[in-house]
Amino acid sequence: MLYRKILAISIGLLFSTAITPLFAQDSPSKFEMKKDGDGDGVKNKRDKCPSTPPGVQVDGTGCPVDTDKDGVPDYMDKCPSIAGSSAMNGCQDKDKDGVSDPNDTCPDVPGDARFKGCPDSDGDGVQDSQDKCPNAAGLDRFQGCPDTDGDGVADANDKCPDTKKGVKTDANGCDADSDKDGVLDANDKCPATTAGTKVDAYGCPADTDGDGVADANDKCPGVVGVASNNGCPVAIKETPKRLQFATRRVMFESGNALLKTTSYPMLDEVANILKEYPDYNLRIGGHTDGLEKNPTTVSQSRADAVMAYLTGKGIADSRISISSYGKTRPAGSNANSTARTANRRVELDLYLR
């Protein structure tokens, strides 16, 4: 019996000796970890937040410190001394616009996050502080003001704010008249007409007589003509012959400017020709045989006499020009009376105005 007790004691000592070194092998840190799992200085059994991240300051319960008691721990709180909301990372949003006060340039007025919390009342993408028309949706290019008709001119400066879409406009927002001819570009078939050119209802150079030659280039704008003759009609071939015939038969009394009565039918023919061709003028050249004392004066008087006769027949004096040549351009010699008669003459010449 005594033997058994001694053996039991021996075994117990042996067990005790063998097991003691096992506890001795545990390091202090691991041991402590078992007591304070998150290493925040609060033992596990008292730690209400046993998984606090390393280095975070905690209170007596082992939970992260929340100075302003807003439910957002200080280490996560952007405003640790002012009670805020978790949505704002612990900060306040007084104007409830979704932008925290520290980041809100306009903290007392609800605004837009794009503009750091400042408002854009009309929602046009231009914040009110830069919007010249804050209550009317507009365009950035016009500092927030509208361009209702989309013509590129802001309504505030647009004298024609309802211009149809696609119509070219001027600086005032009205239908453009690029060539300033009085016909709007929208209706102008010739929008680049030279300044000052008379135009028709379509904005093209006017052609009053419809001969294909614009009035600006038409020397006879009221009469149908041809382009090769500057818009004037070409006198028929017989006309020069008629004038030559009349010229040879316009006679004067010797030494003076008195028309012979036989000249009247010839001058009537000249008047008729001028009436037929209103875009032509008449040039009268007076000549003498040189026997007069003042041949130049006489030749001038003879030309005047012809002009007086024609104006008496309804021809405007503005269509007649006179030149006096005296004896400087004889038709032939003065050898006999027939030759001298031929030299006492007027020459008639039609020309285009």
C-alpha positions as MATLAB code, in Angstrom:
seq = 'MLYRKILAISIGLLFSTAITPLFAQDSPSKFEMKKDGDGDGVKNKRDKCPSTPPGVQVDGTGCPVDTDKDGVPDYMDKCPSIAGSSAMNGCQDKDKDGVSDPNDTCPDVPGDARFKGCPDSDGDGVQDSQDKCPNAAGLDRFQGCPDTDGDGVADANDKCPDTKKGVKTDANGCDADSDKDGVLDANDKCPATTAGTKVDAYGCPADTDGDGVADANDKCPGVVGVASNNGCPVAIKETPKRLQFATRRVMFESGNALLKTTSYPMLDEVANILKEYPDYNLRIGGHTDGLEKNPTTVSQSRADAVMAYLTGKGIADSRISISSYGKTRPAGSNANSTARTANRRVELDLYLR';
ca = [
       0.000    0.000    0.000;
       2.814    2.326    0.920;
       4.492    1.409   -2.307;
       1.500    2.455   -4.365;
       1.359    5.883   -2.738;
       5.034    6.473   -3.358;
       4.569    5.414   -6.990;
       1.610    7.728   -7.444;
       3.537   10.637   -6.020;
       6.448    9.823   -8.285;
       4.244    9.679  -11.341;
       2.569   12.939  -10.417;
       5.917   14.645   -9.997;
       7.061   13.209  -13.276;
       3.935   14.497  -15.029;
       4.298   17.837  -13.412;
       7.920   18.061  -14.443;
       7.101   17.078  -17.990;
       4.183   19.432  -18.532;
       5.653   22.571  -16.987;
       8.101   23.195  -19.837;
       5.144   23.207  -22.344;
       3.600   26.380  -20.757;
       6.996   27.910  -20.405;
       7.450   27.728  -24.214;
       4.510   30.173  -24.956;
       5.846   33.705  -25.752;
       4.423   36.623  -23.712;
       3.080   38.382  -26.848;
       1.013   35.453  -27.959;
      -0.239   35.078  -24.466;
      -1.192   38.661  -24.317;
      -2.898   38.319  -27.712;
      -5.175   35.787  -26.274;
      -6.131   38.302  -23.650;
      -6.426   41.387  -26.074;
      -7.139   40.152  -29.572;
      -7.003   43.535  -31.390;
      -4.106   44.918  -29.338;
      -5.935   48.073  -28.372;
      -5.130   47.770  -24.670;
      -8.554   46.533  -23.658;
      -8.780   42.849  -22.758;
     -11.085   40.757  -24.806;
     -13.510   40.082  -22.035;
     -14.157   43.847  -21.698;
     -13.669   44.813  -25.341;
     -16.960   45.667  -27.083;
     -15.114   46.211  -30.355;
     -12.626   43.321  -30.422;
     -11.671   43.890  -34.060;
     -10.555   47.525  -33.934;
      -7.887   48.230  -36.606;
      -4.315   48.603  -35.323;
      -3.321   52.056  -34.095;
      -6.869   53.399  -33.725;
      -7.493   55.311  -30.523;
     -10.185   53.588  -28.431;
     -12.272   54.402  -25.388;
     -12.658   52.330  -22.193;
     -14.906   49.843  -23.933;
     -12.331   49.130  -26.622;
     -14.290   50.905  -29.329;
     -12.861   53.679  -31.563;
     -13.176   57.134  -30.084;
     -16.087   59.233  -31.452;
     -15.475   62.696  -30.067;
     -18.602   64.355  -31.507;
     -20.810   61.325  -30.827;
     -22.199   61.283  -34.372;
     -21.702   57.571  -34.866;
     -18.679   58.056  -37.092;
     -15.430   57.145  -35.281;
     -12.780   59.830  -35.264;
     -10.411   57.865  -37.476;
     -13.094   57.869  -40.194;
     -14.596   61.272  -39.367;
     -13.624   64.186  -41.668;
     -15.161   66.528  -39.096;
     -14.347   64.805  -35.758;
     -15.354   67.736  -33.586;
     -18.700   68.489  -35.290;
     -21.541   66.016  -35.247;
     -22.420   65.018  -38.785;
     -23.678   62.036  -40.736;
     -22.098   58.888  -42.038;
     -23.215   59.836  -45.563;
     -21.060   62.959  -45.303;
     -18.141   61.099  -43.612;
     -19.016   62.633  -40.274;
     -19.519   66.196  -41.584;
     -22.637   68.299  -41.826;
     -24.641   69.240  -44.929;
     -26.688   72.179  -43.726;
     -28.354   72.896  -47.077;
     -29.077   69.203  -47.733;
     -27.661   69.314  -51.280;
     -25.499   66.222  -50.928;
     -22.253   68.215  -50.676;
     -20.644   68.258  -47.233;
     -20.132   71.693  -45.728;
     -16.297   71.608  -45.882;
     -16.552   70.959  -49.639;
     -19.536   73.260  -50.217;
     -18.701   76.718  -51.598;
     -22.320   77.701  -50.995;
     -23.108   75.833  -47.739;
     -26.297   77.744  -46.999;
     -27.940   77.302  -50.411;
     -28.796   73.944  -52.007;
     -26.644   73.492  -55.063;
     -25.016   71.136  -57.513;
     -22.028   68.899  -56.816;
     -20.608   69.950  -60.214;
     -20.300   73.473  -58.880;
     -19.060   72.567  -55.389;
     -22.514   72.891  -53.922;
     -23.450   76.175  -55.592;
     -26.799   76.463  -57.393;
     -27.741   76.301  -61.054;
     -31.358   77.400  -60.741;
     -32.321   76.897  -64.383;
     -30.372   73.650  -64.784;
     -28.552   74.788  -67.908;
     -25.105   73.788  -66.728;
     -24.038   77.342  -65.888;
     -23.928   78.085  -62.174;
     -25.951   81.059  -61.012;
     -22.926   83.146  -60.041;
     -21.775   83.085  -63.687;
     -25.223   82.954  -65.294;
     -26.501   86.256  -66.710;
     -29.911   84.636  -67.104;
     -30.128   82.435  -63.985;
     -33.844   81.780  -64.322;
     -33.895   80.892  -68.016;
     -32.058   77.856  -69.345;
     -29.438   78.974  -71.828;
     -26.066   78.205  -73.306;
     -22.592   78.388  -71.875;
     -21.412   80.406  -74.905;
     -23.946   83.092  -73.988;
     -23.141   82.982  -70.264;
     -26.264   81.013  -69.525;
     -28.669   83.089  -71.622;
     -30.968   81.471  -74.202;
     -30.944   81.551  -77.994;
     -34.507   80.466  -78.670;
     -34.286   80.308  -82.468;
     -30.789   78.827  -82.480;
     -29.391   81.400  -84.888;
     -26.254   82.085  -82.882;
     -27.504   85.385  -81.447;
     -28.562   85.424  -77.791;
     -32.202   86.402  -77.258;
     -31.138   89.487  -75.306;
     -29.455   90.844  -78.462;
     -31.734   89.226  -81.032;
     -34.037   91.668  -82.808;
     -35.731   88.727  -84.517;
     -35.834   85.995  -81.830;
     -38.262   83.800  -83.788;
     -36.254   83.348  -86.985;
     -36.977   80.030  -88.686;
     -34.487   77.254  -88.102;
     -31.692   77.106  -90.653;
     -32.163   80.647  -91.951;
     -28.925   82.601  -92.199;
     -29.027   85.680  -90.000;
     -27.095   88.884  -89.537;
     -25.486   90.236  -86.357;
     -28.900   91.344  -85.091;
     -30.375   87.881  -85.455;
     -32.581   88.859  -88.388;
     -32.679   87.338  -91.866;
     -29.388   88.171  -93.529;
     -29.006   90.270  -96.661;
     -25.345   89.596  -97.372;
     -25.062   91.812 -100.437;
     -27.256   94.590  -98.990;
     -29.463   94.686 -102.057;
     -32.720   94.705 -100.118;
     -33.516   91.060 -100.850;
     -33.019   88.665  -97.937;
     -30.586   85.829  -98.515;
     -33.380   83.293  -98.027;
     -35.054   84.670 -101.176;
     -31.962   85.970 -102.973;
     -30.961   83.938 -106.002;
     -27.900   86.139 -106.438;
     -26.713   86.713 -102.825;
     -23.346   88.131 -103.863;
     -24.500   90.971 -106.121;
     -22.022   93.842 -106.329;
     -22.845   96.685 -103.956;
     -25.005   99.378 -105.523;
     -26.317   97.188 -108.317;
     -30.013   97.585 -109.046;
     -31.671   94.208 -108.553;
     -34.979   92.540 -109.297;
     -37.328   90.809 -106.859;
     -35.031   87.784 -106.790;
     -31.956   89.772 -105.836;
     -30.327   89.407 -109.241;
     -29.118   92.326 -111.379;
     -32.155   93.997 -112.905;
     -32.808   93.575 -116.600;
     -35.687   95.935 -117.233;
     -36.069   95.150 -120.908;
     -35.484   91.410 -120.460;
     -32.853   91.210 -123.162;
     -30.387   89.242 -121.054;
     -28.144   92.238 -120.418;
     -28.301   93.528 -116.836;
     -29.310   97.152 -116.523;
     -25.944   97.966 -114.950;
     -24.276   96.981 -118.227;
     -27.139   97.847 -120.557;
     -26.716  101.126 -122.391;
     -30.301  100.777 -123.554;
     -32.071   99.408 -120.451;
     -35.518  100.268 -121.755;
     -35.164   98.671 -125.179;
     -34.525   95.057 -126.098;
     -31.068   94.791 -127.544;
     -28.169   92.403 -127.898;
     -25.209   91.731 -125.635;
     -22.745   92.401 -128.441;
     -24.103   95.929 -128.656;
     -24.185   96.551 -124.876;
     -27.861   95.718 -124.649;
     -28.890   98.110 -127.405;
     -30.573   97.217 -130.662;
     -28.418   97.166 -133.738;
     -29.616   99.704 -136.281;
     -30.750   97.981 -139.437;
     -28.362   98.063 -142.352;
     -30.527  100.445 -144.315;
     -30.378  103.135 -141.611;
     -26.866  104.426 -142.409;
     -27.854  104.531 -146.076;
     -30.949  106.538 -145.210;
     -28.801  109.000 -143.279;
     -26.297  109.308 -146.096;
     -29.102  109.931 -148.550;
     -30.562  112.607 -146.274;
     -27.166  114.190 -145.724;
     -26.555  114.672 -149.459;
     -29.848  116.457 -149.841;
     -29.720  118.866 -146.899;
     -28.878  122.108 -148.686;
     -28.337  125.748 -147.631;
     -28.502  129.067 -149.367;
     -25.064  130.336 -150.327;
     -23.272  132.353 -147.665;
     -25.795  131.785 -144.911;
     -27.462  129.118 -142.727;
     -30.874  129.240 -144.324;
     -32.174  125.757 -145.135;
     -33.541  125.208 -148.587;
     -37.100  123.933 -148.546;
     -35.968  120.863 -150.471;
     -34.094  119.839 -147.323;
     -37.223  119.505 -145.205;
     -38.280  116.009 -146.364;
     -34.736  114.788 -145.744;
     -34.646  116.159 -142.230;
     -38.078  114.658 -141.573;
     -36.544  111.295 -142.427;
     -33.715  111.940 -139.950;
     -36.278  112.749 -137.240;
     -38.094  109.498 -137.988;
     -34.857  107.534 -137.685;
     -34.138  109.077 -134.284;
     -37.633  108.181 -133.139;
     -37.160  104.604 -134.327;
     -33.943  104.258 -132.342;
     -34.378  106.195 -129.092;
     -31.127  104.847 -127.694;
     -29.109  106.458 -130.441;
     -28.017  110.066 -130.607;
     -27.156  112.246 -133.550;
     -23.892  113.998 -134.231;
     -24.099  116.996 -136.635;
     -21.005  118.325 -138.356;
     -21.272  121.714 -140.112;
     -19.102  122.487 -143.192;
     -18.672  125.394 -145.702;
     -17.094  125.945 -149.099;
     -14.664  128.448 -147.595;
     -15.841  131.465 -149.548;
     -17.564  133.032 -146.569;
     -15.868  135.690 -144.478;
     -16.348  133.607 -141.323;
     -16.605  129.988 -142.465;
     -16.536  128.526 -138.956;
     -19.353  130.760 -137.810;
     -21.385  129.878 -140.876;
     -20.821  126.143 -140.440;
     -21.864  126.447 -136.788;
     -25.020  128.297 -137.793;
     -25.886  125.634 -140.355;
     -25.504  122.869 -137.782;
     -27.667  124.910 -135.402;
     -30.304  125.252 -138.109;
     -30.494  121.477 -138.571;
     -30.735  120.970 -134.828;
     -33.502  123.554 -134.564;
     -35.472  121.783 -137.267;
     -35.124  118.380 -135.571;
     -36.060  119.629 -132.124;
     -39.083  121.183 -133.760;
     -40.020  117.661 -134.815;
     -39.949  116.412 -131.226;
     -36.333  115.287 -130.907;
     -34.777  116.219 -127.556;
     -31.845  118.587 -127.936;
     -29.954  116.399 -125.419;
     -29.751  113.763 -128.148;
     -28.008  116.055 -130.595;
     -24.400  117.223 -130.529;
     -22.874  119.791 -132.891;
     -19.402  120.343 -134.292;
     -18.347  123.202 -136.583;
     -15.537  122.472 -139.047;
     -15.726  125.497 -141.369;
     -13.707  124.836 -144.506;
     -11.277  122.382 -142.872;
     -12.952  119.219 -144.170;
     -14.120  119.826 -147.736;
     -15.942  117.035 -149.538;
     -14.067  118.007 -152.712;
     -12.491  120.965 -154.527;
     -14.146  124.344 -155.008;
     -13.319  124.283 -158.725;
     -16.902  124.855 -159.798;
     -20.305  125.652 -158.411;
     -21.300  121.999 -158.164;
     -18.259  121.215 -156.043;
     -18.818  124.248 -153.863;
     -22.446  123.233 -153.317;
     -21.253  119.808 -152.130;
     -18.946  121.473 -149.624;
     -21.754  123.567 -148.179;
     -23.184  120.680 -146.145;
     -23.924  119.061 -142.812;
     -22.890  115.497 -142.026;
     -25.159  113.382 -139.850;
     -23.927  110.424 -137.830;
     -25.868  108.121 -135.481;
     -24.081  106.819 -132.404;
     -25.100  104.793 -129.403;
     -25.596  106.787 -126.252;
];
